[in-house]
Amino acid sequence: MSTADWARTKNKMPARPLAPVRRGSMYTAEQEMAIEEGLLATPTTYGYPSTSSSSSSSSYAPLHPHSHTHSHAQSQQPQTPPPNSSQWTLSPWSLMAAYRLYASIPSKMRTAPALLPSLSSASSSSVPFAVSIAAHLVAVGGRRVRIQQLLLTACAALVLALVLLTTARPVCHHNSSSCVIIPDDSVESVAMPVHPTVLYYNTHGGCNQNMRGVMRSLGVKVDLFNPKQVAGYGMSASRARYLIESGHVDFVCSRYDIIVIGDTIPHGRALLESLLEKDTMKQCRSKIVVEMTNRFDWDVSDKAAYYNTISALVQLSKTTLKDKLFWVANNNVEKAFLEHKVGVSMPAVRVLRPLGVAPEYPYPLDLPEPSTNLFAARQHYSTVYSVLKRKYNIPIAVFPFGHKYGGPKNLLRFKAFIDMPYEYSTMKLYENIAFGIPMIIPTPRFLEELYDTGIHKMLNPYILQNFPVSPDMLPFKQVPEFPAWSAYMDYYAPEFAPFLYYVDSYEQLKNMSGMSAAELDSKNVRVEGPLFYAKYREEILGGWLELFRDMGYAYKMNGEGANIMMQL
């Protein structure tokens, strides 16, 4: 912007002072922050620093916060437009007004999905881009600042309204295309009378496969409902209240005898809180099984209120809700974690581990070619695998986080699977043992070293030391050479230890990388693992049968010799 343009614009501006302009910059500090945030577009040819050396047919190009291609030095050099050239002018006041409006938008909304198809390819169709476009459209041709502000506010309000409409979730209180319950038709083929009706209220694909496997083994149908349709992670008390009042809880509970809440328990917060309602018409009528497969307070922000709810439910599950609310876990740590956080003593919690079932998929072609000369690993938010590859030259095929790798059967084509735990238990731990995949796990001491040195901070092993660890209080057996706290991690459970390979240092893992696949698998896990888990599944299913019996159902033979679940 030339000096003359600046003078003309300044005369039109209100008396409100602007933030001081940084030395050597044509922008105020607030304007520069807006450009860094990706809110304000910049000319591709002149007027403001360009994001690219190539010209464009458009006068402006959006500046995305993750697409900076120009240097900071370049951004400090204003360019003079050629004579008699026409360009849009944007007053500094509207620049700041746009940025202040953008800064007031919640961070989760700043990267909302595409609002309009026409914006789908521009700057990720984000809210900053939409607000930026609105700011430029209303600031053309030196219009009055107050008109710009009014139009900018109107456009921004429209954008925010579209965001809310786009990201809003239904309450699911009636059958609709936005409220999907996936029915289980597999049991129909065996022509069994099926009772009770069961719904799995869960978001995790691996948990869905496991629960389908459990119920099919028992001859029970289980439908699936993904609670992400009605709430995000860490459901708040206000959202739970809204789902109760709007009829979602009644809609779900009126259709099923039993509802099993899996994966993240806060997803089922509305169902649980309904049990505390004084109005019995608002209470969930189904029996509820809380299957703890992950920390019970995952991503909850209003923890104090949530803990009060859980505390009340735990106490009532010993008395008035004894035949209504049941607690199970698929690993050792969940009960102790809840008791420590909430400060309550829970009733008996059955540990019913996964069946270790997993479908088989083709191996993706964009991953490294499987080889028994390579270890396999799956990347998470950790630098440990980079250290193993670069510093110790350990040959590893690392699958990107979230990338499919075709299931455990494909892991058999590698030498072994290196698993640096990012959780106290994971579904693939059980699946890999069941399929006979040799797994390399750090010892408890090495896991502490990885955490202390910052190489692998995803799992804090010291939390487990807050739980009862004395021999007379520890509810589980432990591997004799491991510390007592390790008993809470299924990676160190005595029943699984014979099928896992523990390493205590980088050097030991380096030595194992020089072994052949046959030499490394000295425990013959590829054969013994599946044999062990085939028997272990019978124990797991027996635990579910006992749970159904406690809920008032019995597993009996019908007149045709088939097993069915019947009400007592």
N, C-alpha and C positions, 0 to 999 in steps of 0.2 A: 504494500500500500504506500503510495507516494505521500510526501509531506502535505501537498495540497489536498489530496483525498482525505487524509487524516484530519486536517483542519476543518474541512466541510463536515465530516462525520461528527467531530467533537462538538461543533456548534449545535448539532441536532440532539445531542445526548442530554439526559437529565443531569442535575448537579451532583448526583451521587458519585463519590470518588471511586476510581478504579484501583485495583491492586497495582503496586509499582511494577514498572517494566524492568525486566532483568537487563543488566548491562550487556550490550552486544546482541540483544534479541529484539525482534519486532513484535513479540507477544508479551503480554503480562504473564506472571507466574501461573495464574489460574488458567489462562488460555493454553499455555504450554502443557499444563497437566491434562487439560481436556483433549489435546492432540495425542498425548501419550496414552490416554485411556482408549483412544480409537473413536472418540465421539465426533470430532470435527473432521470434515473432508478437506483435502488440500488440492490446489490446482496441479495439473500434471505438466503444465508448460511455464507458467509464470504466476506471480502474485504472492505465492507461499512456496516454501521448499517442496520439491517433488519427491514422491516415493519411488520413482523409477526414472532412468535416463532416457527411456523411449517415450515418444509422444503418443498421444491418444486422441481419438476423435471427440472425446467428451471433454468438457471444460474442467470437470472435477472427477477425482477418483477417491473412493472411501479409503481411509487409513485405518486398517485393522491393527489392534494392539499386538498381534503376533506376526505381522508382516512387515516389520521395519527393514527396509533394504538400503536406506540412506544413512550416512554417518551423522553423528551429532554435529560435527563441524559443518557439514553441508546444511544442516537444519538451521544454523545460525546466520546464513548468508541470504538476505533478501535479494530478490531479483527485480529489476525494473521492467515493467511491461513495454512492449514495443509501441511506437507512436500510433495513435488512432486505433488502437486495439480495444475491443469491447470485452468486459469481464464482469462477473458478478461481484458485488461488494457486500461484505458482511460486517456489520458494526461490531466493535469490541463488546458493547453491552449485550448484544444478542449472543455473542460467543459465550460470555460468562453466564447468561441466563440459561443457555442450553446446558452448559456443564453443571450448573447448580441443580437443574432439574434432573439431569442424568445421575448425579451423585445421590439424589434422594431416592432413586429407584432401588429396591432391595437387590442385593447381589445375585440372588437366585434367578431374578427376572431379567438380568442384563444379558443373559445368554439363552433366552427362551427359544423354543422351536420357531421355524419359519412362520411368519404371520400371514404373508400373502405369497401366492405362487410366484409373482413377478419379482419378489425379493429373494427367492430361494438361492440364487447363485451369487448374491452380493454380500460380501462381508459376513458370511455365515448367517444372514438374515437375522442378525442379533438386534436387540433393542437399542444399543448404542448407535448402530447404523441407521435405524428407523428414525430415531430422534435427531440424528445428524442431518438426514435428508429433510426432515421437517424444518429444522433450523434454517437451512439454506433456502428452502422454497419460500419462506416467509421473510427473508432478508434480502430480496433481490431489488436492485434498482434504487437504493437509498430511501426506502419507505420510512415512515416515522417509526421511532423505536417503540412507542407504546402499542402501535398496531402490530408490530412484529411480536411483541411479548404476548399480546392477546392471542394471535394466531398460533404462536409457538405453544402456548399453554393448551389451546384447543386440540392441536395436532397430537401433543404428548398425551393428553387425556384419552384421545382415541386410541393411540398406540397401547397405552396401559390397559384400556378396556379390552382390546383384542388379545393382549397377553393373558389377562385373567380368563377370558373365554376359552383361549387355546389350552391353557394349562389346568383349568378346573377339572376336578374329578367328579364323576357321578356318585350318588349316594347308594345306588343299587338297591332300591326298595321295590322293584318290580322287574319282570322279564323285559329285557331290551337288548339292542345290539351293543350297547356300551356296558352291559353288565353280563358277563359270560360265566356260566358254570359249565365246566367240561364234564360231561357224563362218562361213567365207566360202563361200557357195554361188553367188557370181556367176560364177565361171569354169566351173561345171558346164554352163552353157547353151551354151558353144561346143564342148563335147565334145572337149576336149584332154586328152591324158595329161599329168598335172601332176606334176612332180618338180623340186625337193624340197618337203617340207612345211615351212611357215614359221609361226612364232607371233610376234606382236607383243606384247611385254610392256610395257604402257604405260597411263598414266592419262589422257592429254590427248586431248580430242575432236578438236582440229584436227590433231594428229599422227596419230591413227587415220585420219582422212580422207585425209591425204597418203599414208600408207603403203599404204592400200587402193588409192589411185590409181596408185602406183608399181607395185605387184605386179600389178594388173589390166592395166596397160600391157605388162607382161612375160609375161602369161599364167600367173601363179603365184597359187595360193590363199594367203591369209594369214589365219589365225585370230587373234582378239583375246583377250587376258587382261588384266584390270585388277588390278594387284598391290595395290590398296587393299583387296582382299578378304583379304589376308594380312598387311598391315603398313601403318602410316601413313607419313607423310613422314619422311625421315632415318632409315631403318631402322638399328637398333643391331646391334653384333656379336653380342650374345646372341640377338636375334631371328633373325638370319641363321643362327646355329648351330642354333637350334631347328628352323628350316625345313629345314635339311640333315638333321638327325637324325630328324625326324618323317616324312621321305619326300616332302616337297613337291618338292624339286629333282628327285628321281628320277621322280616322277609327271609332271612337265612335260617333262623332257628325254628321257624314253623315248618320247615321242609325236611329237617334231618333229626334223627334220634341222637346222634353223636357228632360233635364237631371237634376235630383235632387241629389245634393251632401249632404250626411248625415254624422252623427257622427263626425269624425275629419275632419274639413274643409281643412287642408293642404293636405289630400289625393287627393283632387281635384285641387291642385295648378296649374297643367299644364293646365287644362281647363280654369281656371280663368285668368291665365297670358296670355293665347292666345287671350283673349278679348282686350288686350292692344297692340297687334301686329299691326304695320302699314300695313303690307301685309295682305290684307283681306283674301287671300287664306289660311293663317295659323290660322285664327280666328275660334273658335268653332261656327258652324252655328246654333246649338240648342239654345233654350231658356234655361237659367240656373237658377235653384232655389237653393239657399244656405240655407239649413235647419240646423240651428245651434242647435245641441243637446249636445254639449260639448264645452269647451273653444276653441275659433276659432284659437288659436295659439298653440294648443297642440303639445308639443315635438319639436317645431321648433327651430333650433339652430341659423339660420341667421335671427333673428327677425327684425333687422333694415330694411333689404331689403324686408322682408315679409310684414312688416307694411306699407312700402311705396306702395307696390302693393295693399294691402287692402284699403289704403287711396284713391288711384287713382280710384279703382273700386267703392268705395262708392260714390265718387263725380260724377263719370260718370253715376252711376245708377240713378242719379237725372236728367240727361240730355240725352246724346246720347245713353246710355244703358238702358234708362227708360223702354223700351219694350222688353229688352233682358235679364236683370239680376234682380232677385227678391230675397228678403231676408225674411225668416221666422225663427222662433225659437220655440222650444217645451217647453220653460220655461221662467221665468221672467228675469233672470240675464244676458242672453247672449248679448242683445243689449247694456246694460249699460257697461258690461265688455269690449266689443269691443271699444266703444266710449272712455272709460277711457284709454285703452292701446294705441290706435292709435291717439287719439286726434281729432276725427272727429265727426260730427253730422250726424247720419244715417237717411235715409228716413224712412218712416213707415215700421215697422217690425211686421208682424202678429205673435201673439203667438198662435200656433196651437199645443195643447198638444196631447200626445199619446191617442189612443183609449182605452188603457187598455186591449188589447187582448193578450192572451197567450195560447199556446197549452198545453195539459195535457199529462204528461208522468208518467210512473210508479215510485213510490218512491224507491230510491236506497236502497238495502238491507244492504249496509255497513254503513248507517247512523243510529243514534239512533232511536229507535222505537217511532213513533209519539204518543203523549199523551197530553190530555188536562190539565195535571198537569205540563207540561213543557212549557217554552217559547222557541221560535225558534229564531235563529239569524244566520247571515252569516259573517264569519270571514274575516277581511281585515287586512291591515298592522296597527294594533292597539292593545293595551293591554286592552282595556276597558272591553271586555267580560271575560277575565281572572280575572280581578278585581271583576266583578260582581259574578263570580262563586266561587272564592277562598276566598275573603275577606267578601263578604256579603251572601254567601251560597244561591244564587239565582239559582234555577234549570233551566238550559238553555241547549238546544241541539244546539250546534254551528256547522254549516256546514263549512267545510274547504273552503278557498278561491278558486274560480274557479270550485268547485265541483257542479255538477248538483243535484238538490233536487226535481225535478219532477214538477216544476211550482207551481203557487199560490194555486191551489186546494188542494195540499197536506199540505199547511200551515194551512188550516182550521182544520186540525186534531190536532193542537197544541192550547194552551191557547191563545197566541198572538205572534206577531212578534216584536222583539225589533230591531229598526233600528237607529243606531248611524250614522248619515249621513257622508258619505265619499265624496259626491259630493253635489252641490247645488240643483240638482234634479237627480233622477234616474228612469229608466223605471219601476222598481218594485214598486215604490211609487204609480204610477197610476194603475198598474195591481192589486196590493193588495187592493186598495180601490174598484176597479171595481168588484173584486171577494169577497168582504166582509170580508177581513182579518183584525181583530183588530190589529192596529199598535201602538207601544209605541215609542214616539219621545222625545228627550230632549228639554226642553224649550230653547229659545235663551240664557238666562242667564246660564243655566246648560251646554249648548254647549260651551260657553266661558270658563266656569270653567274646563271642560274636556280638552280644548285646552291649557289653561294657566298652568295646572298642568302636562302637557305632557302625560296624559292618552290616549288622542285621538287627534293626531296631523294631521290627514289626511285631515281635512278641516279647513281653516282659516276663521272664521266668520268676522274678522276685515277688510278684503278686501272690504266687502260690504259697509262699512262705508265711503269709498272713492266715492261712487256713490251719486247722488242727493237723499237726504232724507227729505228735508223740505216738509211740506204738500202741498205747491203750485207747487212743482217740481216733487214730487213722482208720477210716472205714474200708480201705483197700489194701491189698498186698502190694509190696514194692519189690523191684529187682534189688537183691541184696547189696550189690556194689554201687547202687545209685542213692542219692540223698532222698529223705522221706518225702519231700515236696513233689518229687517226680511222679509219685503214685497218682497224682491228680491229672497227669497228662497221659492220654492213651498211647502216645508215641513210646512211653516207657512202661506200659502196663505189662505185668508178667505173662499174661496169656498171649500177648503179641510179640514179646521180645524174641522168642525162638525163630521168628520169621523176618527179623529186621537186622541190618548190619549197622553197628554203631561205630562212629569214628570220633577220635578225641583230639585231632589236630589236622591242620592243613597238610602236613607232611604225610600223615597216615592215608589221607585221601589221595594224595599224589601217588603213593605207592600202589594203592588199589587200582589206579588208572592204568598202571602197567600190566595188570593181570588180564588174562583172557576171561571171557564170560564164564566159562566152566570153572576156572580157578577161583574166581571171585565168589561164585555161588556155592560155597563150601557147605552150607546148610541145606542145599537142594530145595530152595524155596519154590522154584518153578514147579516142583511136583508136590511138595509137602504143604504149601500154602493153600491150594485149592482143596486138598483132602481135609485139612484142619477146618476150613471155613464151611465145608459142606456139613460137618457135624455141628459146628457152632451155630449154624442157622436154626437147627432144631431147638437149641436153647433159647435163642432170640424169640422164635415163634411161640415157645412155651410161655415166655414172659408176657407176650401179648394176649395169649389165651387166659392167663391169670387176671390180666387187667379187665378183659371182657367179663370174666366171671364176677369180678368185684363191681362191675357196672350193672350186673343183673342179667347177664347173658351166658348161656352154656353152649359148648361145642359138642353136639350130639350126632348120632347116626340117624338118618331118616330111614324110612321103610325100604328104600331102594339101595341101601348100603353106602350112600354118600354122606359126607360130613357137612353139617350145616350149623350156623350160629342161630340159636333159638333163645327166646326170652324165658327166663326162669319163672 
